[in-house]
């Protein structure tokens, strides 16, 4: 029996990972794909012939505009790439479903925790999930005390805003780093900072709530997961061999059962749903521990295509109730990938 045609709306067409996710969706030749972004000149506009500008997620007419766009274009599924869109969409999920439109997001209650690194660490700690040593601070006095409590300078520690995207606000405090070596032998994005300099900057004005945690020195992984209301259907770890501004550009698909089981615990605790990204890093003793959760499709999820698994398509098939059991897919473990820049002319 032929599969029904599906019309997907992918928001965030200007996101760094949008071209790769579009590539994933285009594997389904019978599907119709529409892209959208708040930026009228988003690069997705020039990669695909069906593009619409939409209001930003915090605009009063965001949901109404999206509903009208979906109804007019007979959209079946919304695949959001923008973190700020997730909670508004989750809060209005019923409005879309009443019109036969599926939205690939977790429940708003889960997103409220997963989008806040401090809440995530507290929530998981309370439920017995092993996480790095951490402190949450909101003023300079708390910051200074937390640095001592976490063992600096004997131990390296790092900090980042509880609510942030990419590597914004991330810094590493290290008593072992030579400033002259740092200046001439590391790129500015290395992220190291002296405690005195960090305190000086933080004292200059009001700063957001920060998560301070032990620095994890081992290999870093980004795990692309497919979840079904808290149950992990697939978890595909990617070793992040090289990154530029927090985005993986070289890596390898690794079958690590310890990491996969760890992600299952996190997904179950938070009752996450759809495409989920979980970033972990190994501690000094080699244990994989949580860095953060991206409760949406991740930009580098397209790397899994090379290993034979198309996770955005599987998430859409799951929500539409079509297709075969994805747990039987023969994943090509050990597949390596490299990403590169490509021009778009318009």
C-alpha positions in Angstrom: 0.0 0.0 0.0 1.5 3.4 -1.0 2.5 5.7 1.9 0.5 8.9 2.3 2.2 12.1 1.1 3.4 14.4 3.9 3.8 18.1 3.9 6.5 19.3 6.4 7.0 22.9 7.6 10.6 23.4 8.9 11.2 26.6 10.8 14.6 28.1 11.4 15.6 28.0 7.7 18.5 30.4 8.5 20.0 28.2 11.2 23.5 26.8 10.6 22.2 23.2 10.5 19.2 24.0 8.3 20.8 22.9 5.0 21.7 19.5 6.4 18.2 18.9 7.9 16.7 20.0 4.6 18.9 17.3 3.0 17.5 14.7 5.4 13.9 15.7 4.5 14.6 15.6 0.8 15.4 11.9 1.0 11.6 11.4 1.0 10.9 12.2 -2.6 7.1 12.2 -2.2 7.1 14.7 0.7 6.4 18.4 0.2 8.7 20.6 2.3 8.2 24.3 3.2 10.8 26.4 5.0 10.2 29.4 7.2 12.2 31.9 9.2 11.8 35.3 10.9 14.6 36.6 8.7 13.4 37.4 5.2 16.9 36.7 3.8 17.5 33.5 5.6 19.8 31.2 3.6 17.1 28.5 3.4 15.2 30.9 1.1 17.8 30.4 -1.5 18.2 26.6 -1.0 14.5 25.8 -1.5 11.6 27.1 -3.6 9.0 27.0 -0.9 9.9 29.7 1.8 7.8 32.0 4.0 8.8 34.7 6.4 7.2 34.3 9.8 7.2 36.5 13.0 9.8 35.8 15.7 8.8 33.4 18.5 8.2 36.3 20.9 5.9 38.2 18.6 2.2 38.4 19.6 1.1 37.0 16.3 3.6 34.2 16.1 1.2 31.3 16.8 -1.7 32.8 14.8 0.6 33.4 11.7 1.9 29.9 11.9 -1.6 28.4 12.1 -2.7 30.4 9.1 0.4 29.4 7.1 -0.2 25.7 8.0 -3.9 25.8 7.1 -3.3 27.6 3.8 -0.5 25.2 2.7 -2.0 22.0 4.1 0.9 21.4 6.5 0.9 18.0 8.3 3.9 18.4 10.6 5.9 21.3 12.0 9.6 20.6 12.6 11.0 23.5 14.6 14.7 24.2 14.6 14.6 27.4 16.8 14.9 26.9 20.6 12.8 30.0 21.4 9.9 28.6 19.3 9.6 25.4 21.3 7.7 26.5 24.4 5.2 28.7 22.5 4.5 25.8 20.1 4.2 23.3 23.0 1.7 25.6 24.8 -0.5 25.8 21.7 0.1 22.2 20.5 -3.6 21.4 21.0 -4.6 24.3 18.7 -2.6 22.8 15.9 -3.7 19.2 16.5 -7.4 20.3 16.3 -6.6 21.2 12.8 -4.8 18.0 12.0 -1.3 19.5 12.3 1.3 17.6 14.3 4.0 19.7 16.2 7.3 17.8 16.9 7.9 19.2 20.4 8.0 17.9 24.0 5.6 19.0 26.6 6.0 22.6 27.8 6.7 21.3 31.4 9.7 19.3 30.0 10.9 22.1 27.9 10.9 24.6 30.8 13.5 22.3 32.5 15.5 21.2 29.5 16.0 24.7 28.1 17.5 25.9 31.4 20.8 24.2 32.3 20.5 25.0 36.0 17.0 23.5 36.3 18.1 20.5 34.2 21.0 19.7 36.6 18.9 20.2 39.7 16.0 18.1 38.3 18.3 15.2 37.3 20.3 15.3 40.5 17.0 15.0 42.5 16.1 11.9 40.4 19.4 10.1 41.0 20.9 10.7 37.5 24.7 11.1 37.8 25.8 14.6 36.7 28.9 16.8 37.1 29.5 18.7 40.4 27.9 22.1 40.0 26.6 25.3 41.6 24.1 27.8 40.4 24.8 31.5 41.2 23.2 34.8 40.6 25.6 37.4 42.1 29.3 38.0 42.4 29.6 36.8 46.0 28.0 33.5 45.1 30.2 33.2 42.1 33.4 33.7 44.2 32.2 31.1 46.8 31.2 28.5 44.2 34.6 28.8 42.5 36.2 27.8 45.8 33.7 25.1 46.6 34.2 23.4 43.2 38.0 23.1 44.0 39.7 25.9 42.0 42.6 26.3 41.5 43.4 22.6 42.0 40.6 21.7 39.6 39.6 23.4 36.4 36.0 24.6 36.4 33.7 26.2 33.8 30.7 28.3 33.7 27.9 29.4 31.3 24.5 31.1 31.5 21.7 28.7 32.6 19.7 29.9 29.5 21.9 30.3 26.4 22.5 29.0 22.8 25.7 27.8 21.3 28.8 28.7 23.2 27.6 32.1 24.3 28.9 33.0 27.8 30.9 29.8 28.2 34.3 30.1 29.9 36.9 27.9 31.5 38.7 28.8 34.7 42.1 27.2 34.8 45.0 27.8 37.2 47.3 25.8 34.8 46.9 28.0 31.7 49.8 30.3 30.8 48.4 33.6 29.6 51.2 34.2 27.1 50.8 30.7 25.7 47.0 31.3 25.5 47.4 34.6 23.6 49.8 33.3 21.0 49.0 29.6 20.6 45.2 29.4 21.0 42.4 30.9 19.0 40.3 33.6 20.7 37.4 31.0 20.9 39.5 28.8 23.3 37.3 30.0 26.1 39.9 30.3 28.9 39.7 33.2 31.4 41.3 34.1 34.7 39.1 34.3 37.8 40.0 37.9 38.4 39.1 38.8 34.9 35.8 36.9 35.2 35.0 38.7 38.4 35.9 42.1 36.9 33.5 41.6 34.0 30.7 40.2 36.2 31.1 43.1 38.6 30.5 45.6 35.8 26.7 45.0 35.7 23.8 42.6 36.3 24.5 39.2 34.8 22.2 36.2 34.1 22.0 33.2 36.4 25.1 31.1 35.8 25.8 27.3 36.0 29.3 26.6 37.4 30.5 23.0 37.1 33.6 20.9 37.1 35.4 21.0 33.8 35.2 17.6 32.0 38.5 17.0 30.2 37.7 13.9 28.1 36.1 13.3 24.7 32.9 15.2 23.9 29.9 13.6 22.2 26.7 14.9 20.8 23.9 12.3 20.9 21.1 12.4 18.4 18.0 10.7 19.9 14.6 9.8 18.8 12.2 9.7 21.8 8.6 8.7 22.1 7.0 10.4 25.2 9.9 9.5 27.5 10.9 6.2 25.9 14.2 6.2 23.9 13.7 4.7 20.4 17.2 5.4 19.1 20.3 7.1 20.5 23.2 7.7 18.1 26.4 9.1 19.7 28.7 11.3 17.6 32.2 11.8 18.8 33.0 15.5 18.3 36.5 15.5 16.9 36.6 19.1 15.8 34.4 22.1 16.4 34.1 25.7 15.2 32.1 28.0 17.4 30.4 25.1 19.1 29.4 23.4 15.8 30.8 20.0 15.0 32.7 19.9 11.7 34.5 16.6 12.1 33.3 13.5 14.0 32.6 9.8 14.1 29.4 7.8 14.8 30.3 5.7 17.8 28.4 2.7 19.3 28.9 3.4 23.0 26.3 1.6 25.1 27.2 3.4 28.3 26.4 6.8 26.7 23.3 5.4 25.1 22.0 4.1 28.4 22.8 7.4 30.1 20.8 9.3 27.5 17.9 6.9 28.0 17.9 7.8 31.7 17.8 11.5 30.9 15.0 11.2 28.3 12.9 9.1 30.7 13.4 11.5 33.6 12.3 14.5 31.6 9.7 12.7 29.5 11.2 14.1 26.3 9.6 13.6 22.8 10.7 13.7 19.2 14.2 14.6 18.0 16.4 15.3 21.0 20.0 16.3 21.3 22.1 15.5 24.4 25.7 16.6 24.8 28.0 14.7 27.1 31.7 14.7 27.9 33.9 12.3 29.7 35.2 13.1 33.1 38.9 12.6 34.2 37.9 9.1 35.2 36.3 8.4 31.8 32.6 8.6 32.8 30.3 10.3 30.3 28.5 13.2 32.1 25.9 15.7 30.9 26.8 19.1 29.4 23.4 20.2 28.2 20.3 19.1 26.4 18.9 20.5 23.1 15.3 19.4 23.2 14.9 19.7 19.4 16.5 18.5 16.2 20.3 19.3 16.2 22.1 21.0 13.4 24.6 18.2 12.8 21.9 15.4 12.9 22.5 15.2 9.1 25.8 13.5 9.8 23.8 10.4 10.8 22.7 10.0 7.2 26.1 8.7 6.4 25.6 6.0 9.0 22.3 5.0 7.4 19.9 6.6 9.8 17.6 9.6 9.0 16.4 10.8 12.4 14.3 13.8 11.3 12.4 11.6 8.9 12.0 8.9 11.5 10.6 11.5 14.0 8.0 12.6 11.4 7.0 9.1 10.5 6.6 8.3 14.2 4.3 11.2 14.8 2.3 10.4 11.7 2.0 6.7 12.7 3.6 5.4 9.5 6.7 3.4 8.6 8.6 0.4 10.1 10.2 0.0 13.5 13.3 2.2 13.5 15.0 0.0 16.1 15.8 -2.5 13.3 17.8 -0.1 11.2 21.4 -1.4 10.7 23.4 1.7 11.8 26.9 1.8 10.2 28.9 2.4 13.4 32.4 3.9 12.9 31.2 6.2 10.0 33.3 9.4 10.0 32.1 12.7 8.7 33.5 16.1 7.8 31.5 19.3 7.1 32.5 22.3 5.0 31.3 25.7 3.9 29.4 26.1 0.6 28.3 29.3 -1.1 24.8 30.3 -2.0 24.5 33.0 -4.7 21.3 35.0 -5.1 
